[in-house]
């Protein structure tokens, strides 16, 4: 039997187990509840699975009914091969919880490959629930058809991050109320830096301007909320060709 690979309404779940034809995958209780109670999926209905390394596969349940307690899915066939998703990095000052959640969700949907929360002088939210952010990233990857899950690092101070910055990766720092220009087209590895509500302090701006891998950029003439700036900046980098994003169809 061949399952349709073009139906994007088929549920899509991230799993940690290896995926190959004939493998049996046990879902979590939350995933079983989602399939059985929320979506009312029946025995034999297809589910798409991915794990970040083996591509995307169709699986079905052979149990008599889908329950809340977890179900076993049998992997049938691969619908998409694994492909690199080398999107730009996003470095962002931590915001209040809902705003940080939104930044993570939108960054995953826009193809960011690494998320690096930082603490700046004007950051007013130094704590973060890393498990919560990981869950948001997983959900966004499931919804957006991604084959990988971006890495989310633990929060660190901005100056510490810059001290250990990898050679060869440009960091575009979004400066509001500045005469900086928009990024020019390119094909190198890139990252975007977004400051906190209130922006960077004069001392932080001066520090950033002294670093040869940092390139101040403008996201337009208006003052954007930090979460809006993150989405706009990532979209701009992708549109301009930085950190070429290679996906599968």
Secondary structure, DSSP 8 states (H G I E B T S, - for coil): ----S--TTS-EEE-SS---TT-EEE--HHHHHIIIIIS---TT-EEEEE-SSS-EEEEEE-SSS--TT--EEEEEEEEE--------EEEEE---HHHHHHHHHHHHHTT-SEEEEEE-TT-S-----HHHHHHHHHHHHHHHT-SS--EEEEEEEHHHHHHT--TT-EEEEE-SSS---------S-EEEEE--TT---HHHHHHHHT-TTEEEE---SS---HHHHHHHHHHHHHHHTSS------
